[in-house]
């Protein structure tokens, strides 16, 4: 029996996110998979949210109706500083604000 209605996983196309989507499936009725690019091949209990973590409005919208957030989205250290700042640092702040706003 699921513990949550919806869990959001950011960075769902990455190594950690792609593994967690299987492991967290029994814990929620719906898993919202978020990434900067489309994932495709969604299971019946999965929904997709494609957006850039640097986009505060889109990020906050993705957190709506989520009971739990597993945040692994962000830019790798090999990226330019501005990309890391926007995606990893500002993106984490945007996730926090979404969680705060939606309770």
C-alpha positions in Angstrom: 0.0 0.0 0.0 1.5 3.4 -1.0 2.5 5.8 1.7 2.3 8.9 -0.5 0.1 10.2 -3.2 2.9 11.7 -5.2 6.7 11.8 -5.0 8.8 14.2 -7.1 12.2 13.0 -8.4 14.4 15.7 -10.0 17.2 14.6 -12.2 15.1 11.6 -13.1 17.1 10.9 -16.3 20.4 10.7 -14.3 22.1 7.7 -12.7 20.5 8.1 -9.3 17.2 9.3 -10.5 16.7 6.5 -13.0 17.4 3.9 -10.2 15.2 5.6 -7.7 12.2 5.6 -10.0 12.1 1.9 -9.6 12.9 1.8 -5.9 10.4 4.5 -4.9 7.5 3.2 -7.0 6.0 1.1 -4.2 5.9 4.1 -1.9 3.6 6.3 -3.9 0.5 6.2 -6.1 2.3 8.5 -8.6 6.0 9.3 -9.2 6.5 12.6 -10.9 9.8 12.4 -12.9 11.4 15.7 -13.5 14.3 16.5 -15.8 15.4 19.0 -18.4 14.7 16.6 -21.2 11.8 14.2 -22.0 12.2 10.8 -20.5 9.7 8.7 -22.6 8.6 5.2 -21.8 6.6 6.1 -18.6 5.0 3.4 -16.5 1.3 3.8 -15.7 2.1 5.2 -12.2 4.6 7.8 -13.6 4.1 11.3 -14.9 6.7 13.6 -16.5 7.6 17.2 -15.8 10.1 18.7 -18.3 11.6 22.0 -17.1 14.8 23.8 -16.3 15.6 24.1 -12.6 16.8 27.6 -13.2 13.1 28.5 -14.1 11.7 29.3 -10.6 8.1 29.4 -11.8 8.3 26.0 -13.5 10.2 24.4 -10.7 7.7 25.6 -8.1 4.8 24.4 -10.3 6.4 20.9 -10.4 6.4 20.7 -6.6 2.6 21.2 -6.4 0.7 18.2 -5.0 3.9 16.4 -4.0 4.1 14.7 -0.6 7.9 14.1 -0.9 10.7 15.5 -3.0 13.9 13.6 -3.9 16.1 16.3 -5.4 19.0 15.0 -7.5 18.7 17.5 -10.4 21.6 19.8 -11.2 24.6 20.4 -13.4 27.7 18.3 -13.2 30.9 20.0 -12.0 32.4 19.8 -15.5 29.9 22.5 -16.7 30.5 26.2 -16.9 30.1 28.1 -13.6 26.9 29.9 -14.8 25.3 26.6 -15.6 26.1 25.2 -12.2 24.9 28.4 -10.5 21.6 28.4 -12.3 20.8 24.6 -12.2 22.4 23.3 -9.0 22.4 26.3 -6.7 19.4 28.4 -7.8 17.6 25.2 -8.7 17.9 23.8 -5.2 16.6 27.1 -3.9 13.6 26.9 -6.3 12.9 23.4 -5.1 13.0 24.6 -1.5 10.6 27.5 -2.3 8.2 25.1 -4.0 8.2 22.8 -1.0 7.7 25.7 1.4 4.9 27.2 -0.7 3.0 24.0 -1.2 3.6 22.7 2.3 
